[in-house]
Amino acid sequence: MWNNTKKKSRIFSADSMPALKVQVPEQQGNSSECGIFVLLYAKHFLNDPPKELIDELDCTSWFTLTDAFSKRAKIRDTMRSSLEAQGQKADKNKSEERESEEEQNIAERGQEESIDKEREMEGRKEENTPERGEDRTAQGRNYTVLGRLSVPGTKRKYIVTQDELQRRIMAENMSNNMLRSLIRVRKEDLPEELREQRPKKAKTKISIFSALSEGEATDLAEEMGAMLGRHVDVDTSASIPTAEAEVAK
């Protein structure tokens, strides 16, 4: 450490670093308190170091044997209090997480109710209720859905065809619940052929991307491409490897 910090050599020997005998409180009659005594020696030496290091230095007033014998109990109580505080903090964090999940669930239910009310005001209930008439094409029924990523207030809508739903159930392995989350309809409002259809392995986890309609996913990709076109300078491709240059383009 001396060589690395001082950048010069020094001889460490019994002459340059003599051993001094210090008079300190010592253990009495047991061999189980040595660690406690070492801790107390270090504490008092660092808190109030001697002004001069001399042989037979008298530090017997640092602490009493009673202090040493009670130190173990104090350490135990401190550790126990610390563990209890950590446990209480962990319980509090779990409680806050549960409250946050409940608030999120309430917010999602409120959003769904708001969408239903908006559709009802705009006369969109006909699209989700077969008895009132259906919007059909050669591929089957169409659903009008609000964009998941639309800026609030823009009311951007997309057409989801039954053919798209068919592709996503089979190709993307989408579960029935994910399908209904996409088009925001009740199970009983689905056409019979989609209601009873099941994916091979319904293990796909729903995410904001899996919940996008194909139309909105296309818009998102095009907008991202346009943004990259504005901010990525393809002229810099000459200074980077070919593979990265192709990705940049």
N, C-alpha and C positions, 0 to 999 in steps of 0.2 A: 504493500500500500504506500509506503514511504517513497519507494522508487517511482511509482506511477504518478503520485501527486506532487512530490517535491522536485522530481526530475534531477535528483542528484543522489549520490551514494552516501551511506552512513554505516558505520560499524555498530552493530548491536551486540554488546557483550556484558559480562558481569560488572565491568568497570563503568561503562556508559549507562547501563540500566541496572543499578544495584537493587537487590531484593530488600524490602523493608518489612519489619514486623510491626503489625498494627494491633493494638489492643482493642478488641471489639467484644460485644456480648456473645457468649459462646453457648452451644448446646449443653444441656445438663441432663445426663442420664438416659438419653434415647438417641436412636439413629434414624428417626422418621421425620425430623423437622429440618433437615439440612437444606432442602429446597426453599423453605420459607425464610431461613436465615440468609441465604444467598440473595433472595429478592429484597429483603430489608437492607442488607449491606449496599446493594446497587442503588436502591432508592435514596438512602441517606447520603451516600457519596456523591450522587449526581445532583441532589437538591442543595446540598451545602458542602461542596468540596473543601478539604483542608487548605488553608492558606499556604502551608509549607509542608513538604513531605520529608519527614525525619524518621529515623529508626525509633521504634517503641512509641509510635504515634498513639495517643490516647483518644479512642472514639467510643469508650464504654458508655457514654451518655446518649448514644444514638437512640436506643430503644431498650425497653425492659424485657425480661423473659416473658412476662405476662402478655406484653404486646405481641411477641413472637407466637406464643401459643394460641392467641385469639385470631391471628391473621388468617389461618386456614379457614376458620368459620366465616370470616368476612369475605374471603375469595369465593367460597361456596355460595354465600348469599348473593353476591354480586352476579355470579354466573347464572344462578337460578332466576334472579330478577330479569337479567338480560334475555334469557330464553323465554320467559313468560311474556316479556314485551314483544319479542319477535313473533310469538304465537298469536298474541292479540292483534298485531299489525297484519299478519297473514289472514286471520279471520276477518278483519275489517276489509282487506283487499278483496277477499272472496265475496263478502256481502255487497261491496260496491260493484263488483263484476255482475252479480246476479241482478242488482237494481238496474245496471246499465242495459243488460239483456232484456229485462222486462220493459224498460223505456223504449228500447228499439222495437220490440214486438208491438207495443202499443202504437208507436209511430207508423210501423208498417201496416197495421190494421187500419189506422186512420187514413193512410194514403190509399189503401184499397177502397175504403168507404167513399173517399173523395172522388176516386175515379168512377165508381158506380154512380154517384150522384151526378157527376159531369156527363156521363153517358146518357143517363136518364133525361137530363135537361136538353141534351142535343138529339134526343130521339134515337140513341144507339142501342136501346134495349132490344129492338127488333133483331139485331145481328146476333144476339146471344140467346134469343128465345125462339126455338123452332116453330112453336104454334103461331107466332105472329108473322111468319114469313122469313125466308132465308135468302141471303145474297149468294147466288150460286153461279159457278162458271162451268166450263166443260170438265175441269179437274175436280170440282166439288165446291164446298162452301168456303166463303172468304170471311176473315175476321179483321176488323179494324182495331189496331192497338196503338196506345200512346207510346211514344219513344221513351226508352228507359234513360237515355243520356241527354234528352232534350233540355234546353235551358228552361227553368220554370217560367210559365206564362206563355211559352210559344205554342204549346199544344200540338207538337209535331206528331203526325200519325203515319202509320205504315199499314199496308195491306198484307196479311198473312193468309196464304191459301192453304187449302187442305192438302194440296200436293207438297207444300213446304213442310207441313207438320208430319206428313208421311215419311219424307226423307229424313227428318231429324229424329224421329222415333227409331227408324231402322239404321240409318248411317251413323248418327251421333250417339246411338244407344240412350236416347233421352227417356227418362221415366215419365209416367203419366202425370205425376205431380209437377214435374218440371214443365211439361207441355202446357198444363193448365195455368201455371205461373206465367208462362210466356204470353198466352192470349187472354189471361185474366177472366176465366169463366169457371162456373161450377161444373162438377163432374157430370151432373145430370143434363147439362146443356150441351155436352159434346155429342157429335154424331155417334151412333152405335158402333160403327166400324173403328172409330178412334178410341172410344171409351173402353172397349174390351181388348184393345191391342196392347201387348206388353213387349218391352225390349228383351233381348236375350239375357243381358246382365245389367240390371238396373243399379249400377254402382256409381254412375257419373255424379259428381257433386255439383250442385247448382252454383253458378257464379254470375256476376254481372255480364260476363261475356256469353256464357251459355244461355242466358235469358234474353239476349238480343235477338230480334227478328233478323232474317237475312238482309232485308232492306236497310235496316239501321246499321248492321255490321258493314254493309257495303259503303254507306255514307261515312261511317267512322274511318274506314280504310282510305277512302278518297280524301277526306279532310286531313288525315294524318299525312298522306302522301303530298298533299298541297303544302302543308306546313313544312315538311322536310325540304320540299323544293324551294321554299322561301329562305330557309335558314342553313341549308347544307350547300356549300360551294363545291360543285363537282369539278371545278377547274383545279382544285387542290389534289385531284386524283393522281397527278403526275409524280407527286412526292411520296406516295404511299404504295405498298405492295399491290399487285394486280387484284388479288382476291378481295382485299378491303376496298379497292377502288370500284369494283363491280357492285359491291354492297352499297357503297355511297351513291352510285348512280341509280 
